[in-house]
Structure formats: C-alpha cells, structure tokens
Amino acid sequence: GHELNGHAMYANHANVRRVGPKNLLTEEQRLRLQSFVDRFDAISGLEPALRLVVAEVHGFFPFQACKIMQRLAKRFGTSPAGDPRVARLTEICASTLHGADGVSISRALWALGKMGLRDDALLHAAATRIPDVLAECGPITIATLWNAFEVLEIENEACLAVMAQEILHRLEECDPPEIAIVLHAAATL
C-alpha cells in the first residue's frame, strides 16, 4: 500500500466490518463468477460484452449481478447506459438485492452513478436492504453508499436516518483515517 512517514496507509481497512464471516460465496458460485469474469475480461468491445451479459444474466446471484454492473461501468463508463440489455441487468440486480450484502449494494449503486443511470426499482431495493446489512459494512462501503446517495440523489429518509445513526455508533471503533473517509462522504450530503 501507500506510505506516509514510513507508515502504511489504509493497510488494515476493509469493505467489510470484522464481525465474522458473512456472505461468503459457495465454491460453485466462486467458480461461476470467476469463469464469467475471465470471459468478460477477455472480450474487447462493448457489444460483445453486452451480448455475454444478456446471455447469462438470468442466472446471476446477488453478488455476481452487482459485481458485473460494477465491471461494466468501470470498463465502459456511460457508453452502455441507453442499451436495453443494461436495463435487464439492473432489473436482475434489483430483484436480487433482498439477499445482497453491503459491498454488493455499494457496487450496484456506484455502477449506476458511473453509467449515469437512474433506476428507481434498484434504488428502492437498495434503500430497503441497506438497513439490514449496514452493521456488517466496513467504513469504505459505508462511504461508497453515502456517496451514491449524493450522486444518485436518493432521498429515502428512513435509510438515511439508519445510515447516520450507524456512523454515530461507529465513531468510537474507527481509527482516524476511517473516520475521515466516512465523514468526508457524509459531508457531501
């Protein structure tokens, strides 16, 4: 990692709070995901990537749907935004969020923002699920969620209240860089 005055920065920071193993993939899911990612990464161009996504999207599990949205956004930015196949991916992602972890939700919301999309069904599903998984989220995931609420202009009062309460509850257990990450994200709201 990066160093500042001889000390590693963010070396011990994670997207998941250390409260025990949660949302671990089964071996079958891990292999399916790796196979898909390998094929996705080997493709050159948006059109073949979207063809691959639409051919397999019906079988995606929550973690996979959100991760593929993130990879698509990271790789192609706003280019896929108007394609109906992306709408199908966001639909599948929204339908799986009831079983998703916080990292997966943050990936899906980040991807929407990166692609410049607004999908109300996905936003509603995320706002409904976040209060159930927030306690398991690490500070980087919480910061990503806060940022997504700003970028996507999500105005779900109940979810925002739970997120604010969780941040207040966590301040004592976070170290200074983690506090800075979360407070910076919260300040943008």
N, C-alpha and C positions, 0 to 999 in steps of 0.2 A: 504494500500500500504506500501511500504518500507519507512523507515525514516532515515534521516541523520541529526544529530544535532537537533532533535526534529521537523524537517520539513518533510512533506510528499513529497516523490519524485514521479514525474510523475502522481500525483493525478489528475491533470487537463489536461492531454494530451489525445488526441483522434486520431483515424484514419481518422476522417472526420473534415474538416475545418468548423468552425461555421459560415456558410453563409446562414443558413436556412435549413429547412428540404428538403432533396433531396433523391431520390431513395428509398423511403420508400416502404416496401412490403405491398401489399394489405392483407387483413385479410385471404383471400383464399390462397395466396402464403405463408403467415406465417404458416398457418395450414398444408399445404402440405409439407413445408420444415421441420417443427417440427416432423411430422409423419415419414418422411423419416429418419431424423437424429435419432429418437428414435429407429427405426427398425435397422438402420445401426449400432448404438452403442450396440444394444443387440446381434448382431451377433458375434460369435467367429470364427476367421479364415479368411484368405484372400479369399479363394474360394467362400464361401457363400456371402461375402461382394461384390465381383465382380459380382456374379450372381444377387444380388439385384440391383446393379448399372446398369447393362446392361438391366435388365427388365424394368427400369423406365427412363433411360437416355433420351429417345426420348421426354419426356415431361418436361425436366428441363428448368427453366427460367434462365436468366444470373446469378443472384446471387447464385442460387442453384447449377448450374453446377460448378462454381468456388469454392464454399464452399465445395462441395463433393470432388473435386480434392484435396483440402487442407486437408480434414479429412482423405482421403485415404493415402496421403503422410505422414501425421503426425502419423498415426497408423501403417502403413506397410513399411515406408521408400522406399528403392529401390526395394523391392520384387515384386510389381506389374508392374514394368517398361516394361518388354517384352511382357506382355499379350495384345492380340489384343483388349480386352474389354476396356483397358485403352486408347488405341488408339481411340476407339469410343468415350470415354468420352472427350478426348482432342479435337476431331473433333467437338463434340457438343459445347464444351466450346468456341472454336474458332469461331463457327458460331453465338454464342450469344454475343460476346464481343462488337459488334457495339452498344448494348444497356446497357452495363455494366458500373458500377461506378468504381472509382479508387480502392476502397477496394477490390472489386471482381477481378479486373485485377491483383492487387498485390498478392492476394491469388492464382490465377491460375499460375502466374509466379513463386511464391515461391514453389508451388507444383511441377512444372516441375523440378526446381533445386533440391528439396529434393529427388525426384524419380530418378534423373539423366537422365532425358529425354530431348530431343531436338525436338520440334515440330514447324517447320518453319511456318506453317499456323497460329498457335496460337500466335507465336512471332510477326508475321506480323500484325495480327489483334490487338494485344495489342499495338504495336508501332503506329498503325493508330488511335486507340481510345484514348490513353493517353493524347495527346494534348487537346482534347475536355473536359476532366474531371479533369485535373490536378489542376485547380483553386479550385476545391471542396475538394481536398485531404488534410488531415492533415499531419503533419511532419512525423509521423511514417509510414504512407502509402507511402509518397514520399521516405523515407529512404529504405523501402522494395522494391520499384520499382528500385531505384538506385542499390541496392544490386543485384537484379535479373538481371539487365543489365550486371553486372560484372560476376556473376556466370554462366549465360547462354550465355555470350559473344555476346550480342545483339549489333549490330553495325549500328543502324539506326540514321544517323547524324541529320536528321530533328527532330526526337523525343528527342534525347539527347540535342539538342540546346534549345528546348522548356523547357525541364526539368531544364537545367542550368539557363535559364532566370527566370523561376518561383522561383527557390531557391534565386536568387539575389533579386527578387522583394519582397520575403517574409521575408528577414532577419530582417527588422525593426519590424515586428509584432510578431516574435518568441521570446520566453524567452530563456535564456542561455541553459537549457537542450535540448530544441527543436533544437536550432542551432547546438548543439553538435551532436545530433542524425543525422541530415541531413548532416552536413559536414563530419562526420565520414563515412557515406555511400558514399558520393561523392568522398572522398579521396581514396576509394578503386578502383575507376575507374582511 
